[in-house]
Amino acid sequence: MVTGGCHCGAIRYEVQGEALTHALCHCVDCRRHAGAPMVSWTMYPESALTITKGAPKIYASSPHGRRHFCPDCGTGLFYVNQEVLPGIIDIQSATYDDPDAAPAPVHIQTADRIRWMERAHELPQFERYPPQG
C-alpha cells in the first residue's frame, strides 16, 4: 500500500496494488498546472485509490482531462481522462509519503520538454543553498 497527501494535510489517500506505470511528464499542460518543469505520475486503476481524508477540488484542464487538487493549499494530486485513459487515475508521486519507494523509469512527452531540462543533471548541486557571496 502507498499513502500520501497534500502539503497542508487536508487531503490524504491510500493506493492498493502495483502501479501500471510511473513516468516523468514534460507536457505543457502538466508543466503549467504544476508550475514545474516536469511532473511525476504513477498510473493505477481508479479502483486502487481511496481518499481517506478531505475532498479534492476538480478542475477541467482540457475537454476530457480532470485535475484534482487540494482546495486549501493547491497541491496537485490526481489526473483522470475518461476519453484517453478510461478507468485509470494518475497520481502525482511526489505527494507520496515515501516518494523514493517508487522511482520513475521513463520520461514522457519529451517533445514538449523545456530545452534546458535536457542537461539539468549537469548543473552544479548543493545539499541546501549555494554559498553566499
Summary of the structure (lengths in Angstrom):
residues: 133
radius of gyration: 15.6
end to end distance: 46.2
largest distance: 53.2
contacts: 352
relative contact order: 0.24
helix: 20%
strand: 37%
